[in-house]
Amino acid sequence: MPETLTLYTAKICPYAHRVELALAEAKAEYKRFDVDLGNKPEWYAPKVNPASKVPAVAYGGPDVPPDQPSPNSTKIAESLVLLEFVADLYPSAKLLPEDPVLRAKVRFFIDAVSNKFNPAYFSYVITGKGNQEGLIQAFKDIQVLLPETGFAVGNEWSIADASITPFIARLFVALENDLGAYAVGEGPKTLELIKTSPELKRIQTYIQDVTTRPSFTSTFDPELIKTGLTKRFANITRASS
């Protein structure tokens, strides 16, 4: 049985959401502390994560309140590291396949998310330096890795699915509400293309599969994300489409 576990997280953060998904899939018992990213507690960086980012966990040590982390617990950070840590803590949840080939496919899929999908997402939505074509190509790059049915590497949900789902979910909220650094009015058009293009049929099914799981619906707050994005882009000058 795993020792005490405290997750330091923030609902707005897709990286932290990755770990929340994994813990939900594992049906793990843990404490959580929601970090206000705009006003982080003074103790957070020195006592939990020197980088002052979420997610992070405190593992083991005495059972203490989350806002009083013990120096005797092990502190671990970075979302992809934590996904594998959760998978190792809860092997019965099968968040990582036992088969070495499938484990390699999980890591290859995560690498594609990190180096192809997420850069296109941030470039299009957050910085406005990307374009619709680049985002659609990123979806295609992920789609070619998917098996004919099921999840990222097969019939079982894995940490590969956790790596991308929070970003797709936030992208859809941004596009639906036309919140981003792209031209005004372009968001809903791009979302409609993603949802209806025959070229993206496989990933459309995949998105439906990962966003209807209880682990996702219980950990995602679209209104909170909408509010956060609205504040973020409130004072940004955007071109007209």
Legacy VTK file of the C-alpha trace (Angstrom):
# vtk DataFile Version 3.0
C-alpha trace
ASCII
DATASET POLYDATA
POINTS 241 float
0.000 0.000 0.000
1.456 3.399 -0.982
2.441 5.821 1.764
0.762 9.163 2.335
0.527 11.235 -0.816
-0.234 14.935 -1.202
-0.750 16.502 -4.619
-0.059 20.183 -5.113
-2.107 21.212 -8.088
-4.142 23.961 -9.797
-7.342 23.359 -11.741
-6.326 25.833 -14.424
-3.075 24.000 -15.199
-3.067 21.268 -17.884
0.180 19.813 -16.555
-1.312 19.337 -13.104
-4.473 17.930 -14.673
-2.382 15.124 -16.151
-1.549 13.863 -12.682
-5.102 14.297 -11.417
-6.292 12.078 -14.273
-3.765 9.364 -13.435
-4.658 9.421 -9.750
-8.365 9.263 -10.590
-7.815 6.287 -12.883
-5.826 4.586 -10.117
-8.594 5.365 -7.606
-5.829 6.619 -5.354
-6.384 8.080 -1.922
-4.489 11.320 -1.518
-4.627 14.809 -0.122
-4.639 17.787 -2.441
-3.654 21.399 -2.092
-4.800 23.885 -4.726
-2.054 26.406 -5.327
-3.123 29.907 -6.323
-0.731 30.404 -9.210
-1.112 34.172 -8.995
-0.383 34.259 -5.277
1.626 31.200 -4.286
2.168 30.521 -0.582
5.569 31.657 0.649
6.326 28.168 1.911
5.592 26.423 -1.390
8.900 26.899 -3.213
11.265 26.265 -0.277
9.301 23.347 1.155
7.761 21.635 -1.897
9.095 22.642 -5.300
12.030 25.053 -5.701
10.840 25.771 -9.253
7.577 27.044 -7.691
5.486 25.184 -10.281
2.675 22.653 -10.175
2.203 19.770 -10.177
4.268 18.420 -7.338
3.758 15.741 -4.727
4.931 15.072 -1.216
5.243 11.329 -0.701
5.742 9.486 2.559
6.711 10.959 5.870
4.265 11.829 8.664
0.586 12.504 8.001
0.536 16.314 8.093
-1.709 19.046 6.667
-0.848 19.888 3.044
0.095 23.440 3.996
2.619 22.116 6.492
4.731 19.771 4.343
7.154 17.659 6.287
10.881 17.714 5.516
10.724 13.929 5.936
8.533 13.424 2.867
9.967 13.032 -0.614
9.092 15.872 -2.971
8.684 15.054 -6.655
7.778 17.428 -9.486
7.229 17.583 -13.271
4.058 16.128 -14.748
5.574 13.422 -16.957
7.796 12.202 -14.133
4.767 12.102 -11.867
2.696 10.152 -14.395
5.232 7.336 -14.326
5.503 7.624 -10.553
1.746 7.168 -10.163
1.837 4.247 -12.579
4.563 2.618 -10.484
2.727 3.297 -7.215
-0.488 1.692 -8.445
0.501 -1.175 -10.765
-2.938 -2.785 -10.530
-4.395 0.240 -12.351
-2.287 -0.677 -15.403
-1.489 2.923 -16.257
1.605 1.596 -17.992
1.323 -1.652 -19.969
3.385 -4.622 -18.857
4.483 -5.391 -22.405
7.814 -3.655 -23.190
6.737 -2.791 -26.740
3.556 -1.125 -25.538
5.483 0.712 -22.826
7.781 2.064 -25.529
4.733 3.130 -27.548
3.395 5.005 -24.529
6.636 6.942 -24.227
6.795 7.566 -27.978
3.239 8.915 -27.924
4.090 11.211 -25.001
7.148 12.441 -26.894
4.919 13.331 -29.858
2.569 15.230 -27.560
5.507 17.174 -26.105
7.250 17.917 -29.381
4.447 18.125 -31.950
1.006 18.671 -30.455
1.707 20.994 -27.539
3.992 23.375 -29.479
1.262 23.749 -32.126
-1.370 24.307 -29.429
0.624 26.982 -27.618
1.698 28.622 -30.855
-1.856 28.893 -32.156
-3.802 29.710 -28.990
-1.360 31.353 -26.597
1.181 33.264 -28.692
-0.644 33.700 -32.003
2.516 32.805 -33.901
1.032 29.608 -35.317
-1.807 29.047 -37.740
-4.780 26.777 -38.260
-2.863 24.566 -40.685
-0.161 23.909 -38.120
-2.707 22.946 -35.489
-4.559 20.600 -37.837
-1.249 18.993 -38.809
-0.495 18.412 -35.131
-3.781 16.522 -34.790
-2.823 14.441 -37.817
0.596 13.724 -36.322
-1.093 12.325 -33.213
-3.769 10.518 -35.190
-1.275 8.379 -37.106
-0.020 6.981 -33.796
-3.458 5.811 -32.668
-4.548 2.193 -33.070
-7.756 1.568 -35.041
-9.808 1.529 -31.852
-9.314 2.230 -28.170
-6.887 4.627 -26.583
-3.382 5.889 -27.299
-1.706 2.479 -27.418
-4.583 -0.013 -27.290
-7.718 -0.985 -25.431
-6.456 0.147 -22.018
-6.247 3.788 -20.951
-2.681 4.741 -20.035
-0.558 7.675 -19.004
-0.145 8.398 -22.719
-3.795 9.452 -22.713
-3.221 11.554 -19.601
-0.439 13.404 -21.383
-2.654 14.897 -24.096
-6.235 15.001 -22.818
-5.883 18.147 -20.636
-4.502 20.112 -23.572
-7.180 19.010 -26.019
-9.853 19.861 -23.458
-8.484 23.355 -22.891
-8.034 23.875 -26.622
-11.697 23.064 -27.211
-12.820 25.513 -24.511
-10.617 28.208 -26.042
-11.857 27.619 -29.577
-15.525 27.287 -28.651
-15.416 30.632 -26.852
-13.086 32.282 -29.382
-10.474 32.904 -26.705
-6.934 32.981 -27.998
-4.268 34.991 -29.766
-5.562 33.986 -33.219
-7.835 36.295 -35.258
-11.241 37.181 -33.838
-13.894 34.738 -35.032
-11.408 32.052 -36.058
-11.783 29.867 -32.972
-15.235 28.382 -33.621
-14.357 27.807 -37.285
-11.230 25.882 -36.317
-13.154 23.843 -33.746
-15.785 22.912 -36.332
-13.026 21.768 -38.684
-11.433 19.601 -36.006
-14.789 18.070 -35.095
-16.047 17.390 -38.627
-13.109 16.946 -40.999
-13.131 13.456 -42.599
-9.338 13.558 -42.360
-9.573 13.611 -38.562
-12.230 10.934 -38.128
-10.095 8.642 -35.961
-8.968 11.327 -33.554
-12.522 12.651 -33.297
-13.551 9.275 -31.885
-10.489 9.231 -29.658
-11.310 12.648 -28.187
-14.841 11.488 -27.448
-13.492 8.382 -25.721
-11.012 10.166 -23.443
-13.263 13.083 -22.506
-16.242 10.956 -21.469
-14.354 8.858 -18.937
-15.266 9.492 -15.284
-11.636 10.352 -14.529
-11.945 13.294 -16.920
-15.451 14.498 -16.175
-14.725 14.494 -12.437
-11.515 16.529 -12.756
-12.271 19.078 -15.482
-14.071 22.382 -14.923
-14.739 24.045 -18.302
-16.213 27.193 -16.750
-13.096 27.725 -14.669
-10.948 27.315 -17.784
-13.174 29.734 -19.712
-12.863 32.316 -16.943
-9.100 31.944 -16.852
-8.748 32.289 -20.619
-11.074 35.281 -20.678
-8.836 37.077 -18.181
-5.705 36.077 -20.044
-6.806 37.489 -23.386
-8.867 40.429 -22.127
-6.250 43.061 -22.960
-4.681 41.494 -26.045
-5.219 43.192 -29.397
-6.359 40.620 -31.967
-6.738 40.847 -35.719
-10.080 40.313 -37.427
-10.571 37.126 -39.425
LINES 1 242
241 0 1 2 3 4 5 6 7 8 9 10 11 12 13 14 15 16 17 18 19 20 21 22 23 24 25 26 27 28 29 30 31 32 33 34 35 36 37 38 39 40 41 42 43 44 45 46 47 48 49 50 51 52 53 54 55 56 57 58 59 60 61 62 63 64 65 66 67 68 69 70 71 72 73 74 75 76 77 78 79 80 81 82 83 84 85 86 87 88 89 90 91 92 93 94 95 96 97 98 99 100 101 102 103 104 105 106 107 108 109 110 111 112 113 114 115 116 117 118 119 120 121 122 123 124 125 126 127 128 129 130 131 132 133 134 135 136 137 138 139 140 141 142 143 144 145 146 147 148 149 150 151 152 153 154 155 156 157 158 159 160 161 162 163 164 165 166 167 168 169 170 171 172 173 174 175 176 177 178 179 180 181 182 183 184 185 186 187 188 189 190 191 192 193 194 195 196 197 198 199 200 201 202 203 204 205 206 207 208 209 210 211 212 213 214 215 216 217 218 219 220 221 222 223 224 225 226 227 228 229 230 231 232 233 234 235 236 237 238 239 240
